[in-house]
Amino acid sequence: MPDLPYGIAAVFAGVALPASLLAGKAGNRLPARTVRRTFASLILVVAAAVAAAARFAPAALHGG
């Protein structure tokens, strides 16, 4: 198991925590349909990015 870069993990956690709290507040104010569609769109964008990376830059997915 590789060493965990604690600095990067701390930055990630420091950004993720307030972002999730803000997203929770925004999600409660939006209609459920809008939240579902936005989340589905995000999933599709991430899937397209991973597919593009696998096709055009496979080494990027393996840390190399």
N, C-alpha and C positions, 0 to 999 in steps of 0.2 A: 504494500500500500504506500503510495507516495506521501511525502510530507505535506501537511496542510498549510497553505500560505495564510497564516492567521491575520495578517494585515488586510488581505483581499476579503477574507471571510468577514472581518469586522466592518469593512466598508459596505459590503453587500447587506449585512444584517442592519447596519445603521440606516441604509436607504430603504430597505424593504419594509421595516417596521412602520415608519411614518407613512410610507406610500400605501401600505395595506389599510391603515387606519383611515386615511383620506379616501381611498377607494371604497371602503365600507360605508362611509358617510354619503358619498356620491351615489353609490349603488342603492342605498335606501331611499333616495329622492327620485330616482329614475324609475320609469315603468319596467316591469320584469321583462317584457319583450325586448326593450332596448338593451338591457343588460345582457340577456342571452345572445342577441345578435352581435353585440360588441365583442363578447367573449368568443363566440364562434369565429368571428372575423380575425381576432387575434390569433387563435389556434391555427387558422388557415395560413396566415402570414408567416408564422413561425415554421409551420410545416413546409411551406414553399421555400423559405430561407434554408432550412436544413437540406431539402432536396437539391437546391441549387449548389450548396456547399458540397454535397456528396458528388454531384456531377462535375463541378468545375474546380473544386479545391478540396479533394478528399483528405489531404493531409491535415487540413484545418480541423477536421472532426476527430483526429487522433492526437491532437496536441503537438503536431510536428510540422 
